[in-house]
Amino acid sequence: MLALPLEWVPAKPWDTDVTRVLVLYYSSFGHIERMAEAEAEGARYAGANVDVKRVPELVTPVQAQAARYKLDQIAPVAQVNDLLDYDAVIFGTPTRYGNMAAQMKNFIDQTGGLWAKDKLVGKVGSVFTATASQHGGQETTLISFHVVLMHLGFVVIGLPYTFKGQLGITQVQGGSPYGASTFVGTDGMRLPSAVEIEAARYQGCHVAKIAARMGRHRPDTQGLRASAA
């Protein structure tokens, strides 16, 4: 069952002041893609207008096919200036040696123009991840990603202990106060568990709710785009 704050009343879909959330991810084999869907479900539950997008792939199609990457992902590919259109961005990336994947880092490294003009300052940012093994770098990936978001001016949000699912010790599971996470196994065959999906949904709802509270004086994103050009 989805453990979400019961006091939240979803915004009306025609509300022009509705909070805008982007779930931006990279996924090689589909595990982070599934977690991204859950994050979006949680944010929508909180009444936000949510888009799910992915960062561009750096691996060639031939290499990706040979490695059996999941190539049928339906999320559109994001552009860097898309970040301007949202009050909150929830980033999802698998770990690569305890850090974010190169595809995500490549995308983030293109935000220099926005950083120089303080265009991302005050937006809400949050992160979720996946690793192959239980101690494969989930927390270091989340925390090191938080550092990048702080440089860009994001207000960083994690997964609070009000989500009690992360307190379980009877099974191997992801989730920490730094963000939702999942384990995929060394063969990549393990799918996100029920509690890991619930954690992602809770995080999405939590982020959207905080962004809504902060968004009473949100700037005009079209003006941001124009000034960033």
C-alpha positions in Angstrom: 0.0 0.0 0.0 1.2 3.5 -0.8 2.2 5.3 2.4 1.5 8.9 1.6 0.6 11.9 3.7 -3.2 11.8 4.1 -3.5 15.5 4.6 -2.5 16.3 1.1 -5.4 17.4 -1.2 -4.4 17.0 -4.8 -4.6 20.2 -6.9 -7.3 20.4 -9.5 -5.9 19.5 -12.9 -7.0 22.8 -14.4 -5.2 24.8 -11.6 -2.8 27.1 -13.5 -0.6 27.4 -10.4 -0.1 23.7 -10.1 3.4 22.6 -9.1 5.5 21.3 -12.0 7.8 18.3 -11.4 10.3 16.7 -13.7 11.5 13.2 -13.2 14.8 13.0 -15.1 16.6 9.7 -15.3 19.1 7.5 -17.0 18.5 3.8 -17.1 20.5 1.1 -19.0 18.4 -1.9 -18.2 15.1 -0.5 -17.1 15.4 -0.6 -13.3 15.8 3.1 -12.8 13.1 3.6 -15.5 10.7 1.7 -13.3 11.7 3.7 -10.2 11.2 6.9 -12.2 7.6 5.8 -13.0 7.0 5.3 -9.3 8.5 8.7 -8.4 6.1 10.3 -11.0 3.1 8.4 -9.5 3.9 9.8 -6.1 4.3 13.4 -7.4 1.0 13.1 -9.3 -0.7 11.8 -6.1 0.4 15.1 -4.5 -1.4 17.0 -7.3 1.7 18.0 -9.3 1.9 18.3 -13.1 4.6 15.7 -13.8 6.8 14.9 -16.8 9.2 12.0 -17.1 12.2 12.4 -19.3 15.6 10.8 -19.8 19.0 12.1 -20.5 20.7 11.2 -23.8 22.5 7.9 -24.2 26.3 8.1 -24.9 26.8 4.5 -25.9 26.4 3.8 -29.6 23.3 1.9 -30.7 25.5 -1.1 -31.7 27.2 -1.2 -28.3 23.9 -0.7 -26.5 22.3 -3.6 -28.3 25.3 -5.8 -27.7 25.1 -5.1 -24.0 21.3 -5.7 -24.0 20.4 -2.2 -22.9 16.7 -1.6 -22.7 16.1 0.4 -25.9 12.3 0.7 -25.9 12.1 3.3 -23.2 9.2 5.7 -24.1 10.3 8.7 -22.1 11.4 11.6 -24.4 15.0 12.8 -24.3 15.5 16.0 -22.3 17.2 19.2 -23.2 19.2 21.1 -20.6 16.9 24.2 -20.8 14.0 21.9 -19.9 15.1 22.3 -16.3 13.9 25.9 -16.3 10.3 24.8 -16.8 9.9 23.0 -13.4 9.7 23.8 -9.7 11.3 20.5 -8.8 13.5 17.9 -10.5 13.9 14.4 -9.2 17.0 12.8 -10.7 17.5 9.1 -11.1 20.7 7.3 -12.0 22.4 4.0 -11.5 25.7 4.0 -9.7 29.0 3.9 -11.5 31.8 3.2 -8.9 29.9 5.0 -6.2 28.9 8.0 -8.4 26.3 8.9 -11.0 26.4 7.4 -14.4 28.4 9.2 -17.1 25.2 9.8 -19.1 23.7 11.8 -16.3 27.0 13.6 -15.5 27.3 14.6 -19.1 23.9 16.2 -19.0 24.6 18.0 -15.7 27.9 19.3 -17.0 26.0 21.1 -19.7 24.2 23.3 -17.2 27.1 25.7 -16.9 25.2 28.5 -18.7 22.3 28.2 -16.3 24.6 28.0 -13.3 26.4 31.1 -14.3 23.1 33.0 -14.4 21.7 31.5 -11.2 18.7 30.1 -13.1 18.4 26.9 -11.1 18.7 28.5 -7.6 15.7 27.8 -5.4 14.4 24.8 -7.3 13.8 21.6 -5.4 16.1 18.7 -6.2 16.1 15.0 -5.2 17.8 11.8 -6.2 17.2 8.1 -6.4 19.5 5.3 -7.5 20.2 1.6 -8.1 23.2 -0.7 -7.5 23.9 -4.3 -8.3 24.9 -5.3 -4.8 23.8 -4.4 -1.3 26.9 -2.3 -0.6 27.5 -1.2 -4.1 27.6 2.6 -3.5 24.0 3.7 -3.1 24.6 6.3 -0.4 27.8 7.6 -2.0 25.9 8.0 -5.3 23.1 9.9 -3.7 25.2 12.1 -1.5 27.7 13.0 -4.2 24.8 13.9 -6.5 23.5 16.1 -3.7 26.8 18.1 -3.7 26.4 18.8 -7.4 22.8 20.0 -6.9 24.0 22.3 -4.1 26.5 23.9 -6.5 23.6 24.5 -8.9 21.5 26.1 -6.1 18.8 23.4 -5.7 17.1 22.9 -2.4 18.0 19.2 -1.7 15.3 16.8 -0.4 15.8 13.2 0.6 13.5 10.4 1.8 12.6 11.2 5.4 12.0 8.6 8.1 8.3 9.4 8.0 8.6 6.7 5.3 8.8 3.8 7.7 9.5 1.2 5.0 13.2 2.0 5.1 13.4 0.8 8.7 12.9 -2.8 7.7 15.6 -5.4 8.4 13.9 -8.7 7.4 14.9 -8.5 3.7 17.6 -6.9 1.5 16.1 -3.6 0.4 17.1 -0.2 -0.8 16.1 3.1 0.7 17.9 5.6 3.0 17.3 9.1 4.2 19.2 10.3 1.2 16.8 8.9 -1.3 15.0 5.9 -2.7 17.0 3.1 -4.2 16.9 -0.5 -5.4 19.2 -3.5 -5.9 19.3 -5.2 -9.3 21.6 -8.2 -8.6 24.9 -8.9 -10.4 23.0 -10.4 -13.3 20.5 -7.5 -13.4 17.5 -9.8 -13.0 16.2 -8.5 -9.7 13.3 -5.9 -10.2 12.5 -3.2 -7.7 10.7 -4.7 -4.7 7.3 -3.5 -3.4 8.9 -1.5 -0.6 11.4 0.1 -3.0 8.6 1.1 -5.3 6.7 2.5 -2.3 9.8 4.4 -1.2 10.0 6.0 -4.7 6.4 7.0 -4.7 6.7 8.5 -1.2 9.7 10.5 -2.3 7.9 11.8 -5.3 5.0 12.9 -3.2 7.2 14.4 -0.6 9.2 16.4 -3.2 6.0 17.7 -4.9 4.5 18.7 -1.6 7.6 20.7 -0.5 7.9 22.3 -4.0 4.2 23.4 -3.8 4.9 25.0 -0.4 7.9 26.8 -1.8 6.3 27.8 -5.1 4.0 30.6 -4.0 6.5 33.0 -5.5 7.8 31.0 -8.3 9.3 32.9 -11.2 8.0 32.9 -14.8 9.8 30.1 -16.5 9.3 31.6 -19.9 11.1 34.7 -18.7 13.9 32.5 -17.4 14.2 30.8 -20.8 14.3 34.2 -22.5 17.0 35.5 -20.2 19.0 32.3 -20.4 19.2 32.4 -24.2 
